[in-house]
Amino acid sequence: MDNALSRVNKRLNDRRFAAADNAHGLSSADTVFHYQVVEEVITGTYQGGQIQTGHLIGRVTGPDTIELLYHCLTTEGEMLAGWSRGIVGADQTGRTTLTFEWGWLSGASGGGVSSYIELAD
């Protein structure tokens, strides 16, 4: 798992992402996710678009897989919480990509699949 940890850490730690495709979720291209990774522990914040503020916590589960729990407060004052399982990859230009299967645990129902792209510095 050490090699997996270093690959995920390199691709996620101190990097920012926005939604590329999230048809059934609240995050959009205006929502910025900022990840931190220490060993197998993933933490992060997100805000923008319909999200006033949000936090996430998770772990590295394999060479290119992660799982997260997240919660947020929307601009409409709703409190929501959910889960996701993701794949960490890269596009043709080398930018990190994230693809998640996700669902709501509290405050909403349903779920879906979404993808995110690393933002340029």
C-alpha positions in Angstrom: 0.0 0.0 0.0 3.0 2.4 0.4 3.3 2.8 -3.3 -0.4 3.3 -3.6 -0.2 6.0 -0.8 2.6 7.8 -2.6 0.7 7.8 -6.0 -2.6 9.1 -4.5 -0.7 11.6 -2.3 1.2 13.0 -5.3 -2.0 13.3 -7.3 -4.2 14.8 -4.5 -2.2 16.6 -1.8 -2.6 20.4 -1.9 -4.4 20.3 -5.2 -7.7 21.9 -6.2 -10.5 20.4 -8.3 -13.8 21.4 -9.9 -16.6 19.4 -11.3 -16.4 18.4 -14.9 -19.6 16.3 -14.9 -22.0 16.2 -12.0 -25.5 16.0 -13.4 -27.3 14.8 -10.2 -25.2 16.6 -7.5 -24.8 20.2 -6.1 -21.2 20.8 -6.9 -20.4 22.5 -10.2 -17.5 24.1 -12.1 -17.9 26.9 -9.6 -17.3 24.6 -6.6 -13.6 24.3 -5.7 -12.4 21.3 -3.7 -9.0 21.5 -2.0 -7.5 18.2 -0.8 -4.8 17.4 1.8 -3.3 13.9 2.2 -1.2 12.7 5.0 -0.3 9.0 4.6 -3.6 7.3 4.0 -5.8 10.1 5.5 -7.5 12.5 3.1 -9.1 15.7 4.3 -10.4 18.7 2.4 -12.7 21.7 2.1 -15.0 22.9 -0.7 -17.1 25.9 -1.5 -18.5 27.8 -4.4 -21.6 27.6 -6.6 -24.5 26.2 -4.5 -22.1 25.3 -1.7 -21.5 27.9 1.0 -19.0 25.6 2.8 -18.1 22.0 3.0 -15.6 19.5 4.5 -14.6 16.0 3.6 -12.6 13.2 5.3 -11.5 9.9 3.8 -8.9 7.4 3.2 -6.8 5.8 0.4 -8.2 2.3 -0.3 -6.0 1.1 -3.1 -3.4 2.1 -5.8 -5.9 4.5 -7.4 -9.0 4.3 -5.2 -10.3 6.5 -2.3 -13.4 6.7 -0.2 -14.8 9.8 1.4 -17.5 11.1 3.7 -18.5 14.8 3.2 -20.9 17.4 4.6 -21.9 20.9 3.5 -24.0 23.9 4.1 -25.7 25.1 0.9 -26.3 28.7 0.0 -30.0 28.0 0.7 -29.2 27.0 4.3 -29.5 23.2 3.8 -27.2 20.9 5.7 -26.3 17.8 3.7 -24.0 14.8 4.2 -22.9 12.0 1.9 -20.5 9.3 0.9 -18.4 8.5 -2.2 -16.0 6.0 -3.6 -13.6 7.3 -6.2 -10.9 6.5 -8.7 -7.9 8.8 -9.1 -6.6 9.0 -12.7 -5.1 11.4 -15.2 -6.2 13.0 -18.4 -4.1 13.2 -21.7 -2.4 16.4 -20.5 -1.4 14.9 -17.1 -4.0 16.7 -15.0 -5.4 14.6 -12.2 -9.0 13.4 -12.6 -11.4 12.0 -10.0 -14.4 9.9 -10.8 -16.9 9.1 -8.0 -19.9 7.0 -7.3 -21.7 8.8 -4.5 -24.9 9.1 -2.5 -26.6 11.2 0.2 -26.7 10.0 3.8 -28.6 13.0 5.3 -30.6 16.0 4.1 -31.3 14.7 0.6 -31.8 11.3 -1.2 -30.4 9.8 -4.3 -26.9 9.8 -5.7 -25.0 9.3 -8.9 -21.7 9.4 -10.7 -19.6 12.5 -11.0 -16.2 13.5 -12.4 -13.8 16.2 -11.4 -10.7 17.8 -13.0 -7.6 19.3 -11.4 -7.5 23.1 -11.7 -4.5 24.8 -13.2 -2.4 26.8 -10.8 
